[in-house]
Amino acid sequence: MNVLVIYGSRWGGTAEVAKKIGLTLTQEGCIVDVINVKKNPKKLELYDLFIIGSGMRADKWTKETLVFLQKNATLLQNKKTALFVSCQMTDREELEIRDKAKKQYLQETAERYALKPIACGFFGGFLDFSQSHGLIVDVMVKVNRKSLRKNGLDTTKIHDTRDWKTIETWAREIAIKCL
């Protein structure tokens, strides 16, 4: 099975998730390409399965990933697809908030492009506050630093909530469904 794992990543955390998914699928016998959506892959018709993912910021997929979905919706509607996001909402204690984010980020995105994914992955995210995350985010972090710390987010450290075992298990389950 030929698989394209295509992703949008702002600061590299989602790229690592996509690579882990690709490695796991390769170990399961798939032929896999892992490509940043910014590289605008060609010959999409050669793939049997598309795994499409994005990092989330302000409840939004990366712009390039949404453009890819829009541009290729007709093709994707006739192929096997899976969607995933990498975000900080997975570590929220309130189940209602997590479920709402999962529905918004995955189910509503699939519906918007008339996709019927065989799987949806809702994975933790990665934040390194020592790096710039764009002017707006940097200002928000500075203004809200006290509030962020009160909510358990130490802005002096890397905040990584990705669970590699969960990501690997998800990818293996996809391989089982498709092979």
N, C-alpha and C positions, 0 to 999 in steps of 0.2 A: 504494500500500500504506500503510495506517495503522499506525503503529508507536508503541508506548509504551515509552520508556526510563524505567524506574522504579528508584530507587536509595535506599540507606541510607548516610548519611555521618555520621561522628562529628565530624570537624573540617574538612570542606570539600574534602578532596582527591578523594574519590570523586565528589562533585558535579561537579567540573571534568572528570573522566573521562567522566561521563554526558553532559555538555554537548557534549564533543568528539565522542562517538559520535553524538549527535543532530544536530549540525551536519553531520557527514560524510554521514549518511543523507539529510538534507535536500538536500544537494548532489547526491546520487545519484537524486533524484526521489521520495523517500518523503515522506509527510506525518507529521511526528513531534511528539510531545509528550514533553518531558523533565520528570519530576515526582519530587519528593522523596516517598518512600513515606509520610512523616508526614502528607502532605496528603490521604491516603486517596482516591485518584481514583475517579470514578464512571464508569458506562457502559463498563465494560471489554469488553463483548461487541462494541463497535465496532472494536476493534483486531484487526489480522491477525497482528501479531508483537509479542511482549513481550520486551524485553531487560531483564533483572533483574540488578542488581548491588549490591554491598555493599563497604564497607571492612571490613577484618578487624582484630580485636583479640583477643588470646589465643585464636587459632584459631576465632573465632566471627563469624558474620554479625551485622549489627545486628539487634536484637530485632524491630524494626518490619518489617524485610524478611522475616524468618522468619515472622512473623504473616501478612504478605501472601501468602507462598507457601502456608502452611497453609490460610488462608481461601479462597484462589482456586485450589487444586490441581486441582479437577475442570475448571474452565474452562481452565486452563493446559495440562492434559493433551490438550486438543482444539484447541490453537492452536500456531503456531510459537513457539518460545521460544529464547532465547540467555541464557547466564549469564556474568557477569564478576565478578571480585573485584579490588580494589586493595589491595596489601599489600606488606610489606617482605620477604616470603619469596622474591620473584622475584630478588633480588640475592644470594642465597646461592650461594657457590661450589660447594658440594656438590650435584651434580645429583640425588643420591638424596633429599636433604632437600627440594629444590624439587619434585621429582616427587611425593613423598609429600604435600606441602602442596597441590599442584594437584589431586591425586586427592581428598583430604579436602574441600577447599573447594568443588570444582565437581562432580566425578563423584558423590560420596556425597550431596551436597545434591540433585542432580538425581534420584538414585535414591530418596531419602527422600520426595520429592513425586511420584514416578512420571512425571518429565518426560524428554523425549527432545530435548535441545537441539540445534539445528542448528549451534551454535558455543559454545565456552567460552573466555572471555578471562581470562588470568592476567597482570595488569598490576602494575607497580610502585606504590609507595605514596608518601605524603607525611607527614612528621613535622616539626612545628615545636615544638621543646622550649621555646621562650619562652612558649608557650601552655600552659594547664592541659589535661591529658588525663584528668582525673579523679583523685581522691585516690590510688587504688591504683597507677595508672601513674606518677603524679608521685613517689610514694614509691619505687617500684621503680627509676625513673631515678636518683633521688638516691642510693639505696643501691648501685646497680650502675654508677654513672657511670664508675668506673675500668675495669671489665670491658667496658662498652660501647665506651669509647675504644680499649681493647686490640683489640677486634673490628672496629675501623674506623668506628665510629659516633660522630662528633663532636657531642656534645650542645649545643655552643655555636652550631651552625649548623642551618639548615633542611636536612632530609634528603629529597630528592625523587628517587625512582627511576622516576618515570613516563616512559615512552618514547612521546611523542605520535605519532610516525610509526607505531609498532607498533599503537597504538590506532586510528589512522585507517585503516590497512590492514585491520585486523580488521573494522571497521565497513563498509568498502567490500566486503569479501568476503561479508559478510552480505547486503548489498544485491544483489550479483550472484546469490546463491543464491535470493533471494526475488522478484526482479523478472522 
